[in-house]
Amino acid sequence: MSTNLDDVTFLRLPEVKAITGLSKTSLYALIRDRSFPAPVRLGPRAVAWVRSDVRQWAVERVHASRSAA
């Protein structure tokens, strides 16, 4: 998780889907399983993901995929 709040950038769902290649259903299933970072509530009806958290998840997926082969 990002600890330097000066560098926090938020991503909305369409951006997260584009980066990960996953559907909304798949993303929320991974969040339920604690395998993907949960979004941050921005308002009563708005959530977003921290860019650094999504990037770290992607890096970990690449490393896991390549080390499994």
C-alpha positions in Angstrom: 0.0 0.0 0.0 1.2 3.5 -0.7 2.5 5.4 2.3 3.6 8.6 0.7 0.4 10.6 0.5 2.0 13.3 -1.5 2.2 10.9 -4.5 -1.4 9.5 -4.4 -3.2 9.4 -7.7 -6.6 7.8 -8.1 -7.8 5.6 -10.9 -11.5 5.1 -11.6 -13.0 1.8 -12.7 -12.5 2.1 -16.5 -8.8 2.9 -16.0 -8.4 -0.1 -13.6 -10.1 -2.4 -16.1 -7.9 -1.1 -18.9 -4.7 -1.6 -16.9 -5.5 -5.0 -15.6 -7.5 -6.4 -18.5 -10.1 -7.7 -16.0 -13.9 -7.2 -16.0 -15.7 -5.4 -13.2 -17.0 -8.7 -12.0 -13.5 -10.3 -11.9 -12.0 -7.2 -10.1 -14.7 -7.3 -7.4 -14.3 -11.1 -7.0 -10.5 -10.6 -6.4 -11.2 -7.8 -3.9 -13.6 -10.1 -2.0 -10.8 -12.7 -2.0 -8.3 -10.1 -0.8 -6.3 -10.7 -4.0 -6.7 -7.2 -5.4 -6.5 -3.8 -3.6 -9.8 -2.5 -2.4 -11.0 0.9 -3.7 -11.0 4.0 -1.6 -14.3 5.8 -1.0 -14.2 9.3 -2.5 -17.8 10.2 -1.8 -21.2 8.7 -1.1 -21.3 7.2 -4.6 -17.8 7.3 -5.9 -14.8 5.0 -5.4 -11.3 4.9 -6.9 -8.2 2.8 -6.6 -4.7 4.1 -5.6 -2.6 4.0 -8.8 0.5 2.7 -6.9 -1.5 -0.2 -5.3 -2.8 -1.3 -8.8 0.7 -1.0 -10.2 2.2 -3.1 -7.4 -0.5 -5.7 -7.9 0.4 -5.9 -11.6 4.1 -6.2 -10.9 3.4 -9.0 -8.5 1.3 -10.8 -11.1 4.1 -10.6 -13.6 6.6 -12.0 -11.2 4.3 -14.8 -10.0 3.5 -15.7 -13.6 7.1 -15.8 -14.7 8.4 -17.7 -11.7 5.7 -20.3 -12.0 6.8 -21.2 -15.5 
